[in-house]
Amino acid sequence: MRDLIIIIKKEFTELLRDRKTIINSIVLPTLLVPILMFGAIKVTQMISESEQQKKMKIGLVNAPEDFRKLVVSDTLNEITTYDESIDFKTLIDDETIQTAVVFPSDWKTQMDSLSTSEIKIYRNGTKDNVNGRVTKMMAIYNSFIKEKRIAQLKISADKLIPFQENYIEVGEQKELIGKRIGGFIPYLFILTMWGGCLLAGIDLVTGEKERKTIETTLSLPISKFTVLFGKTVVASLLGFLPAVLNLIGLIVGLKFIGGIPDTFKMAINEMLNFQSISLILLLLIPFSLFLAGLIIALVASATTFKEAQSKATPIIMLIIIPLVLAMMPGIELTWATVFVPVLNIGLGVKEIMAGTINMTQYAAILISLIVFSVGAIYISYKKFSDENAILK
């Protein structure tokens, strides 16, 4: 144990001498989440306000007077009247207009006879702001005509509504939000953890080769396994620390950044209680050891920083794909997914956030991660023990 502590102290001292390590492992993870949250909220608000203030160029064909008045009532609408339906696709593509509303020529006759008519609306499906405003305008006009018909027929509006849906939500808001956003949190944690383990793992092995100090370390009266395990622990801590700081940044951001609905804040604060945080961090400890062991095994034979990066970086795809799957609807934590590395963390964190975690499955995830971490450390030890690879 004393030898292990000596190695850990030595490696930590060397890593923390580098200002880039401090910035990448401490400063950036702490600020990342609050900056992302603040930026996303402000950008969304700015875009929404900007879109609402934009003028909408609308083309009308055979539009009745009451509909024209409705369009004109919004001063941001610019009307162009056409006598007949023409090539509106070209006009919309070159932005002469943004949408076109075409009424049939016998519109008045159909309305007077209480018939059902058809209004053609030409639009570009990618223009969400324009399409949303047109949809709202058509809904208002539809309600206006309905009210006229009800008055004309002299019947109660209630008689036209056979029933009303009354959805009673039996799930807690914490569960709903946890299921929807819970998959994003491990995505953020694990990617920053990967980055921290990658930089530390390469520096502790390949970096020592480049600095010509690996021979000195191996000549110490300490077993190679102790040296390797000390490096693995340090690399895992440099991955685990950013994940913890990300979590702190998330909590701080939710408390002090404005623009987040109070109900959402309350639900998130309820999810991020001591128990859920403890359960999440407990999963990340063996996973950080697994990542560190895997990276050291991959870079053990590399002689340069660039070569080490080229060997370790492609593995990121094996992390991203399960995390993306964990965020997809319909994929749940079951006994079929509980032993799949990375995917089990993503699904497990989602269940923890929702407050619906099965503790038996949680224990299985934890045990499987411990087994994977032991396996990764064993493989890295075998690679590290090969002097032809480590001293070349």
Beta strands, then each sheet from edge to edge (+ up, - down):
strand 1: 56-61
strand 2: 77-82
strand 3: 99-102
strand 4: 120-122
sheet 1: 2+ 1+ 3+ 4-
end
